[in-house]
Amino acid sequence: MGAGEHLERLRSGEAAQRVFGEPYDRPDGATVIPVARVIGGRHPRATPLGVFVVHNGKASWTPAVDGSRMALLGGLIGLVSAGLATAAVLRRPPWPDISIQKITKH
C-alpha cells in the first residue's frame, strides 16, 4: 500500500472523523497525544477515545473508559436477569407440588 492510498483512506474513511489533540510531554519523558471522535454535522460533539503514549521510542494505546456507560450496562444486565429469574419462578415455582386427593369409601 503506497502513501497515496494511505492518504485517500484517511480522507474518506473512519479516520477522517478522528481528532488528535495537542501533544504534551510528561515529566517522565513520555509524550501523550489525546484522540477523540467527532460525531454530528451541524452540532458536532467530541467523544474521547483514548491516548497514544510515546515513551523511549515505543508507542502504546490506552483507551478511554466511560464509567457511566459501564454502570448503565451493569444496571441493564441486572434488570434483565431479574426479569428472567422472575419469569422462571412464575412458570415453575421452586417449591414442591402440592396436590389434594379426595379419598372415597366404598
Buried (B, 14 or more C-beta within 10 A) or exposed (E): EEEEEEEEEEEEEEEEEBBEEEEEEEEEEBEBBBBBEEEEEEEEEEEBBBBBBBEEEEEEEEEEEEEEEEEEEEEEEEEEEEEEEEEEEEEEEEEEEEEEEEEEEE
